[in-house]
Amino acid sequence: MGRKAQKNDSLPGSLDMLILRTLSLRDLHGYGIVQFIQQSSENQLLVEEGSLYPALQRLELNGWIDGTWGMTANNRRARIYKITATGRKQLAVETRTYAKLTLAIARVMGAQ
Amino acid sequence: MKSAKRSNALREEMELHLAEKAAELEADGMTVEHARAEARRRFGNVGLKYEESREIWISRFVSELGQDVRYGVRTLVKKPTLTIVAVLTLALGVGATTAIFSIVDAVLLRSLPYRDPDRLVRIFFNEPGVGLRDVRFSKPELDDLQTRADVFEDVSPIFEGSENVTGAGQPERLDGVNGSFSYFSMLGVTPQIGRLFGPQDFVPGFAEKAVISDGLWRRAYGADPNVVGRTLRLDNDPLTIIGVLPPGFRHPGPTVSGDAEVFGAFGGTGEPFPKPMRGTRVFVNGIGRLKPGLTLAQAQERLTATAAQLRHDFPGDYPPQAQWTIEIQPLQETLVGNVRPMLLVLLGAVILIVFIVSLNIANLLLARASARQHEMAVRLSLGASRARMVRQMLTESMLLSLIGGAAGVATAVGTLDLVLRFVPPSVPRLNEVRIDWAVLAFALAVSILTGFMFGLVPALHSSKVALSSAIREGGRGSGYSTKTGRLRDVLIVSELAFAVILMVGAGLLLRTLRDLLQQNPGFNPTHVVTANIQLPNPNEREMDPYLDAPRRATFGRELLRRLKTIPGVQLAAITSALPSTNTNPNAVGGTTYEGFTIEGRPVESLQDLRAERIRISPDYFKTLQASLLRGRSFTESDEDGKPLVAIIDESTAHKYWPTGDALGRRVRFRRDPTKPWTTIVGIVNDIKSDGLDIDGAPHIYVSTYQDSTKRLSVVLRTSLAASALEPQIRREIQGIDPGLPVFAVSSMNDVLDRSLASRRFSADLVGGFAGVAVLLAAIGIYGLLAYMVGQRSREIGIRMALGARREDILRMFLRKGVALAGVGVVAGLVFSASTASVMASLLYGVRPHDPAVFLIVPLLLFGIAVLASYLPARRATEVDPIIAFREG
């Protein structure tokens, strides 16, 4: 399938990983995910909020997350996403790749 | 999740996001408007993100579809035999259905090609009290339709008939129509050249102007653009051409033979029309346009009331026992009503064919699906979802059905002209038949439906296969799994049942046709050649050389004298009505049933005395070899001025003189007490005069030298062929009057044959379809058993190794085939028996539950089924146990 190149400011593909990581901690709806990422990064990572939704669609289509209708803390109807078993596997894969990548970058930077 | 549901969910999600963000910003102290704007700004382009999100799963679907199609094409190419067989049978099924539907669409479904065709009606005047329908009407009655009943926007009386066109070249006989001056504006036609009739043309009699059809314009005038103003001689009357109709225009009513080509107009109040009196009923047909907004039922109600009022106001003109009344029918209905049963039966037959074709393909695919179980199982275990597999298989079937459908449309386009050549010309509106968008849409729908039908069963089935067993079983090809087996049995049984239905239908139609062909027409049609002449009927009486009976008798005698001099002609006679040529009883010169009175019986009880009066020359019965039962034939001396004589047929004698002897009795035509009596001098056997499939009205023959019409046919007893005689007949007739056209020279056998054309057409077509159905069903049974034998060869090997005899093996498979055939045949018979009555109107002399058909069809089909299962069963007995083990 023709995947769109991810318009992400930081590392390519990292949004998927961040979403999966967030959902591995708790089930959340879209806005909740954005808030969680911002808060836990102490506002260092600003997700372009609109990009969240294509990413959610893609993750769901790949069977990594699963959305069901539920209620937010403010008692409004929302699609609450939870991570699936294959999603956890994918998270593990991406975490490893990411670790390798950051390590490699760190080495390059350290060698300077 | 469905696409629409998904889109809505996405939208709701994004809106919630924006709302929550705005709420948060508001909590931080922003104003409502600012918060909302800021939330949007941070979100990015909402519409774009929405589209991007949607695209994720839509592009997935599209790319998967592309994948499926590519994979499907590969599979189809990999199995070329199956693909070719499927596409060819589909091409046949869809092609036949499309061709027949294009005819049904043009004839029955499409509106008539006139302005607001739904408001056009045929007007009938009936006398139900004396069992008469469609009686003539008078000028005052016509006017009442306009003035008394607030129903019609316009009405027009119609004369349909044939007229002689002379002037250039060979005189021609054409179908012509005369209507009112508003005939064309009522229909809503615009001319391609010149103008059509209008109020400015009004004359009390016939206008000396004519409008011609596109066909005549091209044929006789070489499509001359300056044709307006030229003169056309019609039955000796000179008419000025004022306009040419557009191509495709057709008079909305029956004509004598083909399409009307010359159109005239008349006022109906002056010469040659009689004085307009209520009781002087000269008009034959009428059509009208209803006022807008009026339903047919409302209009009918008002007309019934008007008729009652008229009966009350003019009791002298409407005897109470006749119950004179006015009836309207949609014009479309009167045009196509009589061919509807035939066309619907044909459409039903092709739809059955499509069913059988898709069952056959389902069977093939099911067989292949079992062979592909292994592949499917592997794909399932690798994580493909079942829904995805069903979709994959359905895509393959759709691909197959669309290719087949395209081939079918190509077949239909390629063969439509050929098919139309076999459609009897009595079917109206054939000139409108074409493959248009409606027909293409129908073909597409049929293809998709069949694809779905034959694809869904195997697809669902194969996706249900249990993983473990399929991998195990599929690897070894060990058996005919019971589940697949049962499904295939059902398919075969339904296929056989459909074939039985088609065969019963075909059997009934063919039996009807055979009975009719074997029927004794009451004379010997072999070695008889016929030709037709129409004497001109000019509006100027002084221009008429054939005005009265004596002048016509002179012409007749001269005609017979000349015809008998043609070498090879033994006998010659004249008749006013050839047997089996009654195409349009209302056309001028066509058959008319006339009332008559029997001497010595009270007039009141004779209201329903009607007979067809046929004018013949003395040698008529001798020429046809019909047998005179009693009394004498006409002689040359039964002429004008001598006592009037008549010969009646057996039916007439039985009907009107059931107890006594009819010979010597006297009758009087038209109940006019001033006319002399006619004496019955002979009784002849019944001659099928109105067509082999019509139980005729009683006939009374009179001498053409005493009473004659302008429409006459000659019959010649000769051993020469019609084509060989035609130039000589033409020469002799035109030797008397070069302006007389001679038409439809053919053998009497051809005339009889033509009267059965539409029966032959439907019988042949349904018969052909039934043949195809039987062939497909036989292939189905053969394929199933051959497949079973292949799949079970190991089992057969074991059985034989354990001592089973070849007969046991043979019996085992034969039993299977016979059981399937039995169930299918019985199911088909039950269904046929319960629905055969829909065909009743197409049958003649054969009951819908004809025992012979219901006996022969199952036996025949059963025999074929046994044969089709015998061949693979015999192959099973030839299985070599050793080889079977090794391969297994």
HADDOCK unambig.tbl for C-alpha pairs under 7 A between the chains (distance, minus, plus):
assign (segid A and resid 1 and name CA) (segid B and resid 59 and name CA) 6.96 0.50 0.50
assign (segid A and resid 1 and name CA) (segid B and resid 60 and name CA) 5.57 0.50 0.50
assign (segid A and resid 1 and name CA) (segid B and resid 63 and name CA) 5.75 0.50 0.50
assign (segid A and resid 2 and name CA) (segid B and resid 59 and name CA) 6.91 0.50 0.50
assign (segid A and resid 30 and name CA) (segid B and resid 17 and name CA) 6.79 0.50 0.50
assign (segid A and resid 31 and name CA) (segid B and resid 17 and name CA) 5.14 0.50 0.50
assign (segid A and resid 48 and name CA) (segid B and resid 42 and name CA) 6.82 0.50 0.50
assign (segid A and resid 48 and name CA) (segid B and resid 43 and name CA) 6.26 0.50 0.50
assign (segid A and resid 48 and name CA) (segid B and resid 44 and name CA) 6.98 0.50 0.50
assign (segid A and resid 49 and name CA) (segid B and resid 42 and name CA) 6.54 0.50 0.50
assign (segid A and resid 49 and name CA) (segid B and resid 43 and name CA) 4.57 0.50 0.50
assign (segid A and resid 49 and name CA) (segid B and resid 44 and name CA) 6.95 0.50 0.50
assign (segid A and resid 50 and name CA) (segid B and resid 43 and name CA) 4.61 0.50 0.50
assign (segid A and resid 50 and name CA) (segid B and resid 44 and name CA) 5.45 0.50 0.50
assign (segid A and resid 50 and name CA) (segid B and resid 46 and name CA) 6.71 0.50 0.50
assign (segid A and resid 50 and name CA) (segid B and resid 49 and name CA) 5.72 0.50 0.50
assign (segid A and resid 51 and name CA) (segid B and resid 49 and name CA) 6.56 0.50 0.50
assign (segid A and resid 53 and name CA) (segid B and resid 53 and name CA) 5.96 0.50 0.50
assign (segid A and resid 54 and name CA) (segid B and resid 49 and name CA) 6.92 0.50 0.50
assign (segid A and resid 54 and name CA) (segid B and resid 52 and name CA) 5.93 0.50 0.50
assign (segid A and resid 54 and name CA) (segid B and resid 53 and name CA) 3.83 0.50 0.50
assign (segid A and resid 54 and name CA) (segid B and resid 56 and name CA) 6.75 0.50 0.50
assign (segid A and resid 57 and name CA) (segid B and resid 53 and name CA) 6.14 0.50 0.50
assign (segid A and resid 57 and name CA) (segid B and resid 56 and name CA) 6.69 0.50 0.50
assign (segid A and resid 58 and name CA) (segid B and resid 56 and name CA) 6.18 0.50 0.50
assign (segid A and resid 78 and name CA) (segid B and resid 13 and name CA) 6.30 0.50 0.50
assign (segid A and resid 79 and name CA) (segid B and resid 13 and name CA) 6.74 0.50 0.50
